[in-house]
Amino acid sequence: MPLLEGLTRDSRRHAGHRALALSRITGDRRHIESYLRSRPPKRRYVPDHSALFRWLLDHGGLDPDQSRKLRSYVLERAGATQVYGALALWRHEGPPAAGELLALLSQYLDDDLFGPVAMDTLAAMGEHARPALPRLRELIDRTTRIPLCNGSEDAEMDGDERLLEAASRTVAAITAPAAP
């Protein structure tokens, strides 16, 4: 463990991965908990910590401070932190967070980078994501490609097709009959 701790250093790009690796190896939550406690509450740059929160959810849940941090990361910061953390927030809070998550995720549905991730959360929300169905069906029923800037016409076509496929899967998950 001391060798691993000495060799691995967090970077801005992979913030928290050292703590996550140590917790996965040892099964000990304290590495992630210590890392999250050491983060200032308000920073200009907030990295995506969704993997840390998911690990904590899978290994005993979140304490009140971690819950507040997760809500802050997801609901107050636009971009990757918000989209990737939405599923962790849904897993933690469930239906009471549905309205906030629907409002947040709907703005990403036609984004080729974040759209499929947002749709994964909507799919996990199941029937609670029904208000998003008109927007998803609108994406599916488009007769023109979604305007993207991916560098080439082929890349734009691929991005549009990935969004269409993700939207179709999401609609199927939301409209599937609930398991008994």
Order of alpha helices (4+ residues) and beta strands (2+ residues): alpha-alpha-alpha-alpha-alpha-alpha-alpha-alpha-alpha-alpha
